Amino acid sequence: MILAIDQGTTGTTCFVFDEQAEPIGRAHREFTQHFPEPGWVEHDAGEIWSVTQAVAGEALEDAGVRPGDLAAVGIANQRETVCVWDPSSGEPLHNAIVWQDRRTAARCEQLRAAGHEPLIRARTGLVLDPYFSATKIQWLLEHVPGLRERAESGSAFFGTIDSWLAFKLTGEHVTDISNASRTMLCDIASGRWDPELLEVFAIPEAALPRISASVGPLGETRPEMLHGHRVPLAGIAGDQQAALFGQACVDPGMGKNTYGTGSFVLLHSGFSPPEPGPGLLATVASEIGGGRAYALEASIFVTGAAVQWLRDGLGIIEQASDTEALARSLNGNDGVYFVPALTGLGSPHWDPYARGTIVGLTRGSGRAHLARATLEAIAYQTVDAVRAMEAACEEPLSELRADGGASANDWLMQFQADVLGVPVVLGEISETTALGAAYLAGIGVGLWTISDVRDAWRERRRYEPQMGEDERAGLLAGWADALARARNFLESAR
């Protein structure tokens, strides 16, 4: 059996999968979101670990797994989020800075003005944006007293969430290539930390983890850290790459969208670094047995997080599933659009100065309009991302494989197919991020092969487009108008 840890932005979910890759145990808990200043987002890394450790135990108990029954552990994680800790005590030295955090937007502008973006784009496949890890690490080095000296002397370790969990589980300071490719510090062609980029960001390599393949002997869990289990940590991938793998998109030309806190469209692009089109990213999908797969990616920052905001920020719903009935209660959107740029805009716009905007309100607008506008915005942002990807590939998408929490929303999936104009397809297992982590770990210990992954995927539900072209064009035109009003908001307000 395989324990898959899916460490996400708002919570941790753990699954136990049997030898047929069927889930037989599950547990989930949310953890605290910290917003110390506008545009800043932090997590307590210690809380993430304690929640993950507890949820892993609950999932193992749910599946009836005893020490000796477990074959391996796999990790999928929220990407780009930066942790820093003391390697001797294993305690965090600062809150983790989350991928959504925009505090380094001005620093990115300085680096852009200094002419560093072409180098970053060429080496990493990324754009110069606060989303990625490098400027977060630089901010910590400059703002936490004594941290630079500790980092240079080896008494402070940096890492993304996979590194933090791997260290707590095994004592190893390691990251996999898919996560390293999201830091803005890794040459994705060579798979190594890039000396020129480390110099640009003034980050000591001694504080960074070693880069490993996505499968293999990445460490061995310490029994006291995993409820008595001493097993290989045999698979790691960033959550979106893990979902791509879990959707069995293991061949070039296959793509998926994961509807989570944000939404992420990935297209397997082959085994050499692709040339990303405007607004897109090139990233490492995984590395298995010496074969490094790459992907084109469109990263949308706020989708499910907008639904969470309706619940926690506005209090107009009690749970995320309430949005479906509210959306269905209306015959149309009545001209109400919500651009959920709550932490700026990602692909294909890359505007850290955009902010959330609601347009078209009247006295007749109510919570149903806000709920529907939020779901519609998830679909519209996906259309923008897919259109950019189609332009880069010069080939239209034939279908979109979908997963993640919001894929359970029947209204949203149908609306997505309608405004995209192609079928949206769900696999038998919706939690494909955890499944991908399990597959990688299973491959790492010889339980499965890539062919097994390819052959195991099964379709559960298909949503065919039902909307006419004129209605689709009208809705997308309204979205484009609302989007223009949200763009560059902070700069325009100065």
PyMOL commands that set and color helices and strands:
alter all, ss='L'
color gray80, all
select helices_A, chain A and resi 45-63+105-113+117-124+133-143+147-153+161-170+177-180+195-201+205-207+223-225+239-246+304-314+322-328+367-393+405-408+410-420+432-444+450-456+469-486+489-493
alter helices_A, ss='H'
color red, helices_A
select strands_A, chain A and resi 2-7+11-17+23-30+42-43+72-77+82-86+91-92+96-97+157-160+174-176+186-187+192-193+210-212+233-238+255-259+263-270+281-288+291-300+337-339+357-359+400-403+424-427+459-463
alter strands_A, ss='S'
color yellow, strands_A
deselect
rebuild
show_as cartoon
